[in-house]
Amino acid sequence: MKGCVFCKLIQDKSNLIWENDKIVAFNDIKPSAPTHILIVPKIHIAKLDDLEDQKLSAELLEAVKQIAQQVNLKNGYRIIINNGPDGGQIVEHLHLHLLGGKKLGA
């Protein structure tokens, strides 16, 4: 989608830390934990409510597991999906936050 910052980042392979044919991952520029990775579908989907592809849903969760293993989050991690403005979503492109690298509070 024109003007979408994540769509632009997807095209710039230099920032990617993980990629497959449908999904990319890159470090968050304002991390909330020692490890803070954004996992983003390559196709533009504005928010979770707009995700209709069940296969892509499963592939996003599988990507979380693979990336967590790649970055050595052996002791656990948190996944956050903000949905819409009231849910705290700032960029209107579906993305999952993978947080870890320390003990996270409740």
Sequence and secondary structure as in RCSB ss.txt:
>XXXX:A:sequence
MKGCVFCKLIQDKSNLIWENDKIVAFNDIKPSAPTHILIVPKIHIAKLDDLEDQKLSAELLEAVKQIAQQVNLKN
GYRIIINNGPDGGQIVEHLHLHLLGGKKLGA
>XXXX:A:secstr
 TT HHHHHHH GGGEEEE SSEEEEE SS SSSEEEEEEESS   SGGG   HHHHHHHHHHHHHHHHHTT TT
 EEEE   SGGGT  SSS  EEEEESS    
